[in-house]
Amino acid sequence: MTTKTRWPLALALATLLLATTFPTQAHQQWLFPNFFTQSADSAWLSFDHTSGDQRFYATSAPNLYYQYWVVSPAQQARTIPSLFAGKTKIVGEVELTEPGTYRIEGVEPSLVWTKLKEEESETWQPGPRSKYEGQEILESKVYFIKALAYVSLGPVSPLPQKPIGDPLEIAFRAHPNELKANQKLEVRLLSFGKPVADQTLQLFSGGTAGHDPMLICTTDADGWCEFLPEKSGRYLLLARLEGPTPEDPEIDGFSYRVSLALEINP
């Protein structure tokens, strides 16, 4: 890491087991920059995508349904060419070619999963109810899960002002690579570009374990809420949006999850 580099992140949330088991784990997940190297003519970023009950310690890798992207300061997206899948994490490596802020994403696009009763066990399988006709179906849900990181090469560059339009999205009032301790962390929760009111977000400090957050906040009518982290360091911000889908008989409900890991500066 050079003095010209900032690497706090934002992320999309929750982790999946293998396709033949449960689609989401109780573990939290994050996508976090691992190291940054810069020479006279190139800059390379490595990142880890993993999950666990203790923040920022790798436990298990996401499944193979994830797609990985890097979005340039000019908002041009391309796939990440170098990915290494292990038991505890997926490691990616990408070259940054221009100054400014990049968005690194690990995304499981919206997928329908169906929960089946099989003898003495329950398993989640990809696909809607109609795919498993004749089997004992317990429920069916559509899941969207995303992990992302903001990384700046040299000075930060402005983030897009318009919503991305994801099923669940977290936006910032201040640039995520310039957050400081004892400064308001103001975030906005959006779903398909529209603000989500009265929804709880959770903030965890790095190195802690378990599922009890350090701080929580609840969004107002315009989707905004704020935290006040008092110390510098790594934090994990989690958001979830769930509900029924009465208009679709094939699907009982939806679960959208986003996780943001942040580096708060002194």
Summary of the structure (lengths in Angstrom):
residues: 266
radius of gyration: 18.6
end to end distance: 17.1
largest distance: 62.5
contacts: 887
relative contact order: 0.20
helix: 3%
strand: 53%
